[in-house]
Amino acid sequence: MIYIGVTGWGDHDSLYSGQISSRGKLKEYAGHFPIVEVDSAFYAIQPKRNAEKWVNETPAGFQFIVKAYQGMTGHLRGEIPFENRQAMFNAFKESLEPYIETNKLAMVLFQFPPWFTCKRENVEYLRWCRNEMGDTPCALEFRHQSWFAPQFYQKTLDFIKTQNWIHSICDEPQSGEGSIPTVLENINPDKVLVRFHGRNVHGWQKRNAENWREVRYLYRYNQQELQQWANSIRKLAKDSLNVYLLFNNNSGGDAADNAKEMMNLLQIEYQGLAPRQLDLFKR
């Protein structure tokens, strides 16, 4: 099965009809796509009541990819707002319970920062994280090139496999050490994740700019680029039961449109989506 969606559901204006409130967007989003990334979990561990609301607003087959809290992946500057690392992980795992109880958790995404390099202490931390998450499916995404340097390339892939991580394949600008190559490898026979960050090389490098996040993901994939990926995705689908695609190139509102284009290229029409507002009176 190939699942296609975008990161977050709040900023995709092309999906929503009229003056829909932020509270109603997820319900309408679920009429377009069968998965979504919960990126708000990166900025703060969400209270269980939020997850309970979200799972209740989506159809039975809808899936959530929950991004790991920034304190868990080393993005947070300064002290973590918990007594210790164990308490932080416990709080995060508790926040996942509504997704797990309703069978709507596709995976947790651990995205590590560019300064998380391939060295022994970081490898040991990854072991600790994976052990701590237990049976919860977890995807691993790097942002430093060293993990796929020639001397570590195969060892990294073997480590992902033996530690039962889900491989997060990235399409992103090739811009020095702070980016990783697209590694089209099937590692987990059950699940693989592909995240589309765009190819804005200039924006990817401007980390000191005030609006760098907006500039970084400002990119629209053209038809040829999407077609090339469609061919790769078909190959991935032969070796993994479930392929998850997330478009993160939304600084200019392009993610949802590109996701829809990919659905067309792969000739996918999802069943069991939520009813759309415009379709309520159609027979």
MILOBA-15904 format. One record per residue (C-alpha): residue in one letter; x, y, z. Coordinates in steps of 0.2 Angstrom, whole numbers, plus 5000, padded with zeros to 4 digits. Layout:
BEGIN
+------+------+------+------+
! rest !   c1 !   c2 !   c3 !
+------+------+------+------+
!    A !    X !    Y !    Z !
...
+------+------+------+------+
//
This chain:
BEGIN
+------+------+------+------+
! rest !   c1 !   c2 !   c3 !
+------+------+------+------+
!    M ! 5000 ! 5000 ! 5000 !
!    I ! 5006 ! 5017 ! 4996 !
!    Y ! 5001 ! 5031 ! 5007 !
!    I ! 5003 ! 5050 ! 5002 !
!    G ! 5001 ! 5065 ! 5013 !
!    V ! 5009 ! 5081 ! 5019 !
!    T ! 5017 ! 5088 ! 5035 !
!    G ! 5004 ! 5096 ! 5046 !
!    W ! 4986 ! 5100 ! 5041 !
!    G ! 4985 ! 5119 ! 5045 !
!    D ! 4994 ! 5127 ! 5031 !
!    H ! 4987 ! 5120 ! 5015 !
!    D ! 4975 ! 5132 ! 5009 !
!    S ! 4971 ! 5124 ! 4992 !
!    L ! 4963 ! 5110 ! 5002 !
!    Y ! 4950 ! 5120 ! 5011 !
!    S ! 4934 ! 5127 ! 5006 !
!    G ! 4927 ! 5144 ! 5012 !
!    Q ! 4932 ! 5151 ! 5028 !
!    I ! 4935 ! 5135 ! 5038 !
!    S ! 4942 ! 5137 ! 5055 !
!    S ! 4958 ! 5129 ! 5061 !
!    R ! 4948 ! 5117 ! 5072 !
!    G ! 4939 ! 5110 ! 5057 !
!    K ! 4954 ! 5108 ! 5045 !
!    L ! 4959 ! 5090 ! 5050 !
!    K ! 4942 ! 5084 ! 5046 !
!    E ! 4943 ! 5091 ! 5029 !
!    Y ! 4961 ! 5086 ! 5026 !
!    A ! 4956 ! 5068 ! 5029 !
!    G ! 4945 ! 5069 ! 5014 !
!    H ! 4960 ! 5072 ! 5003 !
!    F ! 4974 ! 5061 ! 5011 !
!    P ! 4975 ! 5045 ! 5021 !
!    I ! 4990 ! 5051 ! 5032 !
!    V ! 4998 ! 5066 ! 5040 !
!    E ! 5013 ! 5071 ! 5050 !
!    V ! 5010 ! 5078 ! 5067 !
!    D ! 5024 ! 5091 ! 5067 !
!    S ! 5017 ! 5100 ! 5082 !
!    A ! 5023 ! 5086 ! 5093 !
!    F ! 5041 ! 5091 ! 5088 !
!    Y ! 5039 ! 5108 ! 5097 !
!    A ! 5030 ! 5102 ! 5112 !
!    I ! 5024 ! 5085 ! 5118 !
!    Q ! 5006 ! 5086 ! 5115 !
!    P ! 4993 ! 5082 ! 5129 !
!    K ! 4983 ! 5066 ! 5126 !
!    R ! 4967 ! 5076 ! 5124 !
!    N ! 4974 ! 5083 ! 5108 !
!    A ! 4978 ! 5066 ! 5101 !
!    E ! 4961 ! 5059 ! 5107 !
!    K ! 4952 ! 5074 ! 5097 !
!    W ! 4963 ! 5070 ! 5081 !
!    V ! 4959 ! 5052 ! 5081 !
!    N ! 4941 ! 5055 ! 5083 !
!    E ! 4940 ! 5067 ! 5069 !
!    T ! 4948 ! 5055 ! 5056 !
!    P ! 4941 ! 5040 ! 5047 !
!    A ! 4945 ! 5022 ! 5054 !
!    G ! 4959 ! 5019 ! 5041 !
!    F ! 4968 ! 5036 ! 5044 !
!    Q ! 4986 ! 5035 ! 5049 !
!    F ! 4997 ! 5048 ! 5059 !
!    I ! 5016 ! 5050 ! 5058 !
!    V ! 5021 ! 5058 ! 5074 !
!    K ! 5037 ! 5068 ! 5075 !
!    A ! 5048 ! 5065 ! 5090 !
!    Y ! 5049 ! 5079 ! 5102 !
!    Q ! 5064 ! 5091 ! 5099 !
!    G ! 5072 ! 5087 ! 5116 !
!    M ! 5073 ! 5069 ! 5111 !
!    T ! 5083 ! 5072 ! 5095 !
!    G ! 5095 ! 5085 ! 5101 !
!    H ! 5087 ! 5100 ! 5093 !
!    L ! 5082 ! 5109 ! 5109 !
!    R ! 5094 ! 5122 ! 5115 !
!    G ! 5097 ! 5123 ! 5133 !
!    E ! 5089 ! 5111 ! 5147 !
!    I ! 5075 ! 5100 ! 5143 !
!    P ! 5059 ! 5104 ! 5153 !
!    F ! 5058 ! 5087 ! 5162 !
!    E ! 5067 ! 5080 ! 5177 !
!    N ! 5078 ! 5069 ! 5166 !
!    R ! 5078 ! 5060 ! 5149 !
!    Q ! 5068 ! 5046 ! 5155 !
!    A ! 5054 ! 5057 ! 5161 !
!    M ! 5054 ! 5065 ! 5144 !
!    F ! 5053 ! 5049 ! 5134 !
!    N ! 5039 ! 5043 ! 5146 !
!    A ! 5029 ! 5058 ! 5143 !
!    F ! 5031 ! 5057 ! 5125 !
!    K ! 5026 ! 5038 ! 5125 !
!    E ! 5010 ! 5042 ! 5135 !
!    S ! 5005 ! 5055 ! 5122 !
!    L ! 5005 ! 5042 ! 5109 !
!    E ! 4992 ! 5031 ! 5118 !
!    P ! 4977 ! 5037 ! 5109 !
!    Y ! 4985 ! 5034 ! 5092 !
!    I ! 4990 ! 5016 ! 5097 !
!    E ! 4973 ! 5012 ! 5105 !
!    T ! 4964 ! 5016 ! 5089 !
!    N ! 4977 ! 5008 ! 5078 !
!    K ! 4981 ! 5025 ! 5069 !
!    L ! 5000 ! 5026 ! 5073 !
!    A ! 5010 ! 5023 ! 5057 !
!    M ! 5026 ! 5027 ! 5066 !
!    V ! 5036 ! 5040 ! 5076 !
!    L ! 5049 ! 5050 ! 5066 !
!    F ! 5065 ! 5053 ! 5074 !
!    Q ! 5073 ! 5067 ! 5064 !
!    F ! 5090 ! 5072 ! 5070 !
!    P ! 5099 ! 5088 ! 5067 !
!    P ! 5114 ! 5092 ! 5056 !
!    W ! 5126 ! 5092 ! 5071 !
!    F ! 5121 ! 5074 ! 5075 !
!    T ! 5136 ! 5066 ! 5067 !
!    C ! 5141 ! 5048 ! 5064 !
!    K ! 5151 ! 5044 ! 5080 !
!    R ! 5150 ! 5031 ! 5094 !
!    E ! 5141 ! 5041 ! 5107 !
!    N ! 5127 ! 5045 ! 5094 !
!    V ! 5126 ! 5027 ! 5089 !
!    E ! 5124 ! 5022 ! 5107 !
!    Y ! 5111 ! 5035 ! 5109 !
!    L ! 5101 ! 5028 ! 5094 !
!    R ! 5102 ! 5011 ! 5103 !
!    W ! 5095 ! 5019 ! 5119 !
!    C ! 5081 ! 5028 ! 5109 !
!    R ! 5076 ! 5012 ! 5100 !
!    N ! 5076 ! 5001 ! 5116 !
!    E ! 5066 ! 5015 ! 5125 !
!    M ! 5052 ! 5015 ! 5112 !
!    G ! 5050 ! 4996 ! 5113 !
!    D ! 5037 ! 4990 ! 5100 !
!    T ! 5032 ! 5007 ! 5094 !
!    P ! 5037 ! 5008 ! 5075 !
!    C ! 5050 ! 5022 ! 5073 !
!    A ! 5058 ! 5030 ! 5058 !
!    L ! 5076 ! 5037 ! 5058 !
!    E ! 5081 ! 5052 ! 5048 !
!    F ! 5098 ! 5060 ! 5048 !
!    R ! 5103 ! 5077 ! 5042 !
!    H ! 5122 ! 5075 ! 5042 !
!    Q ! 5131 ! 5068 ! 5028 !
!    S ! 5143 ! 5058 ! 5038 !
!    W ! 5131 ! 5044 ! 5041 !
!    F ! 5132 ! 5040 ! 5022 !
!    A ! 5150 ! 5043 ! 5019 !
!    P ! 5158 ! 5028 ! 5010 !
!    Q ! 5166 ! 5021 ! 5026 !
!    F ! 5150 ! 5021 ! 5035 !
!    Y ! 5137 ! 5019 ! 5022 !
!    Q ! 5134 ! 5000 ! 5023 !
!    K ! 5136 ! 5000 ! 5042 !
!    T ! 5123 ! 5013 ! 5044 !
!    L ! 5110 ! 5003 ! 5033 !
!    D ! 5115 ! 4987 ! 5043 !
!    F ! 5112 ! 4997 ! 5059 !
!    I ! 5095 ! 5003 ! 5054 !
!    K ! 5090 ! 4985 ! 5050 !
!    T ! 5097 ! 4976 ! 5065 !
!    Q ! 5089 ! 4990 ! 5077 !
!    N ! 5072 ! 4988 ! 5068 !
!    W ! 5071 ! 5006 ! 5063 !
!    I ! 5061 ! 5012 ! 5048 !
!    H ! 5071 ! 5020 ! 5035 !
!    S ! 5067 ! 5038 ! 5031 !
!    I ! 5072 ! 5042 ! 5013 !
!    C ! 5074 ! 5060 ! 5009 !
!    D ! 5073 ! 5071 ! 4994 !
!    E ! 5082 ! 5087 ! 4999 !
!    P ! 5095 ! 5099 ! 4992 !
!    Q ! 5113 ! 5092 ! 4991 !
!    S ! 5121 ! 5106 ! 5001 !
!    G ! 5137 ! 5100 ! 5010 !
!    E ! 5138 ! 5091 ! 5026 !
!    G ! 5121 ! 5097 ! 5032 !
!    S ! 5111 ! 5086 ! 5020 !
!    I ! 5110 ! 5068 ! 5016 !
!    P ! 5109 ! 5059 ! 4999 !
!    T ! 5094 ! 5050 ! 4993 !
!    V ! 5097 ! 5032 ! 4998 !
!    L ! 5084 ! 5021 ! 4989 !
!    E ! 5086 ! 5006 ! 5000 !
!    N ! 5072 ! 4995 ! 5007 !
!    I ! 5077 ! 4990 ! 5025 !
!    N ! 5061 ! 4986 ! 5034 !
!    P ! 5050 ! 4974 ! 5024 !
!    D ! 5035 ! 4981 ! 5033 !
!    K ! 5037 ! 5000 ! 5031 !
!    V ! 5047 ! 5013 ! 5022 !
!    L ! 5046 ! 5032 ! 5023 !
!    V ! 5050 ! 5045 ! 5010 !
!    R ! 5050 ! 5064 ! 5014 !
!    F ! 5051 ! 5077 ! 5001 !
!    H ! 5059 ! 5093 ! 5007 !
!    G ! 5061 ! 5101 ! 4990 !
!    R ! 5077 ! 5106 ! 4981 !
!    N ! 5080 ! 5124 ! 4986 !
!    V ! 5099 ! 5123 ! 4988 !
!    H ! 5100 ! 5142 ! 4991 !
!    G ! 5087 ! 5142 ! 5004 !
!    W ! 5094 ! 5126 ! 5013 !
!    Q ! 5110 ! 5135 ! 5017 !
!    K ! 5102 ! 5151 ! 5024 !
!    R ! 5101 ! 5145 ! 5042 !
!    N ! 5105 ! 5162 ! 5049 !
!    A ! 5091 ! 5172 ! 5040 !
!    E ! 5076 ! 5177 ! 5050 !
!    N ! 5064 ! 5168 ! 5039 !
!    W ! 5075 ! 5153 ! 5035 !
!    R ! 5062 ! 5140 ! 5038 !
!    E ! 5050 ! 5148 ! 5026 !
!    V ! 5064 ! 5150 ! 5013 !
!    R ! 5071 ! 5133 ! 5016 !
!    Y ! 5056 ! 5123 ! 5010 !
!    L ! 5051 ! 5135 ! 4996 !
!    Y ! 5051 ! 5123 ! 4981 !
!    R ! 5038 ! 5116 ! 4969 !
!    Y ! 5042 ! 5099 ! 4961 !
!    N ! 5040 ! 5099 ! 4942 !
!    Q ! 5032 ! 5084 ! 4932 !
!    Q ! 5048 ! 5076 ! 4927 !
!    E ! 5055 ! 5076 ! 4945 !
!    L ! 5039 ! 5068 ! 4951 !
!    Q ! 5039 ! 5056 ! 4937 !
!    Q ! 5056 ! 5050 ! 4942 !
!    W ! 5051 ! 5048 ! 4960 !
!    A ! 5035 ! 5039 ! 4954 !
!    N ! 5046 ! 5026 ! 4946 !
!    S ! 5057 ! 5024 ! 4962 !
!    I ! 5041 ! 5022 ! 4973 !
!    R ! 5035 ! 5008 ! 4962 !
!    K ! 5051 ! 4999 ! 4965 !
!    L ! 5051 ! 5002 ! 4984 !
!    A ! 5033 ! 4996 ! 4985 !
!    K ! 5039 ! 4979 ! 4978 !
!    D ! 5049 ! 4976 ! 4993 !
!    S ! 5040 ! 4985 ! 5007 !
!    L ! 5022 ! 4982 ! 5012 !
!    N ! 5018 ! 5000 ! 5016 !
!    V ! 5027 ! 5015 ! 5008 !
!    Y ! 5023 ! 5032 ! 5016 !
!    L ! 5026 ! 5048 ! 5006 !
!    L ! 5026 ! 5065 ! 5015 !
!    F ! 5028 ! 5081 ! 5006 !
!    N ! 5036 ! 5095 ! 5016 !
!    N ! 5039 ! 5108 ! 5003 !
!    N ! 5025 ! 5120 ! 5009 !
!    S ! 5033 ! 5137 ! 5011 !
!    G ! 5024 ! 5142 ! 4995 !
!    G ! 5009 ! 5131 ! 4997 !
!    D ! 5016 ! 5118 ! 4985 !
!    A ! 5016 ! 5102 ! 4996 !
!    A ! 4997 ! 5098 ! 4994 !
!    D ! 4997 ! 5101 ! 4975 !
!    N ! 5013 ! 5090 ! 4973 !
!    A ! 5005 ! 5076 ! 4984 !
!    K ! 4990 ! 5076 ! 4973 !
!    E ! 5000 ! 5076 ! 4957 !
!    M ! 5009 ! 5061 ! 4964 !
!    M ! 4993 ! 5052 ! 4967 !
!    N ! 4988 ! 5055 ! 4949 !
!    L ! 5005 ! 5048 ! 4943 !
!    L ! 5004 ! 5033 ! 4953 !
!    Q ! 4985 ! 5031 ! 4949 !
!    I ! 4980 ! 5030 ! 4967 !
!    E ! 4962 ! 5033 ! 4972 !
!    Y ! 4959 ! 5031 ! 4991 !
!    Q ! 4944 ! 5023 ! 4998 !
!    G ! 4937 ! 5027 ! 5015 !
!    L ! 4943 ! 5045 ! 5016 !
!    A ! 4932 ! 5057 ! 5026 !
!    P ! 4918 ! 5065 ! 5016 !
!    R ! 4923 ! 5082 ! 5009 !
!    Q ! 4912 ! 5098 ! 5012 !
!    L ! 4909 ! 5100 ! 4994 !
!    D ! 4903 ! 5082 ! 4992 !
!    L ! 4890 ! 5082 ! 5005 !
!    F ! 4875 ! 5084 ! 4994 !
!    K ! 4882 ! 5073 ! 4980 !
!    R ! 4874 ! 5056 ! 4976 !
+------+------+------+------+
//
